[in-house]
Amino acid sequence: MNSPALLAAVPTWFVVLPDTDEAAAVAATALPHAAESLPHASGRPWLMGRWNPGELTAGECGGVRLAVLGGWCRAPGCYAAGAKALRRAGE
């Protein structure tokens, strides 16, 4: 991250971090500027950033973790349907 101080001027941003020790440097750089942080199951940071209340929805179904920014179905079963539709990471 060349200019992490610039994050303070950006109203909405996020970073997705892998569940590795190597991501610790990025997490440490972003953390002072992040208003929100969600952890991996390991406790390491997964998502960090600044977003509006209610703008990010996260959940887990069958060992698949989902995070959605913006509009998303909040009815029961939506996460399960989304998780079942995923075939591999990155989809």
Summary of the structure (lengths in Angstrom):
residues: 91
radius of gyration: 14.2
end to end distance: 25.1
largest distance: 41.9
contacts: 198
relative contact order: 0.16
helix: 30%
strand: 29%
